Amino acid sequence: MAETLGGSTELLFSYGTLQSESAQLAIFGRRLQGTLDRLIGYRLEWLEISDAEVVRISGAQRHPILVFTGQSADQVCGTVFCISDEELRDADAYEVGDYRRERRALASGRDAWVYVDGRDRGVA
């Protein structure tokens, strides 16, 4: 967690709709500035979204979702944003229940919050 003049901020890795300016304005009320990074050991799949508000904000019924593979050849590119604790809660409210937020190490060495596949796949 980084400290800023206005309090603490969190790093959030986005690989999907949170990179969209229109989604950022709807969720956070501002446009986010970020830096490119990668998450290693994951691949993207697609998820059908049934939440009408999320579809309205994103403009899309299908959203990408990160699935863990553990394979170093699997890498997902995205953007790391510095956001406030309150904005992180806003992002949690936006993401549907199929996503789970976890802290992960990125290729750059930074740790960031990432929304990964939270669906029960029957794996023990």
PEZI-V26501 format. One record per backbone hydrogen bond with DSSP energy under -1.0 kcal/mol. NH is the residue of the N-H (numbers start at 1). CO is the residue of the C=O. If there is no record, write none. Layout:
# PEZI-V26501
<<NH/CO> <NH/CO>>
This chain:
# PEZI-V26501
<<2/9> <4/7> <7/4> <9/2> <10/83> <12/81> <13/113> <14/79> <19/16> <20/17> <24/20> <25/21> <26/22> <27/23> <28/24> <35/80> <37/78> <39/76> <41/74> <43/67> <45/65> <47/63> <49/61> <55/51> <56/52> <57/53> <58/54> <59/55> <63/47> <65/45> <67/43> <69/41> <70/41> <74/71> <76/39> <78/37> <79/14> <80/35> <81/12> <83/10> <88/84> <89/85> <90/86> <91/87> <92/88> <93/89> <94/90> <95/91> <99/96> <100/116> <102/114> <104/112> <106/110> <107/38> <109/106> <112/104> <113/11> <114/102> <116/100> <117/66> <118/98>>
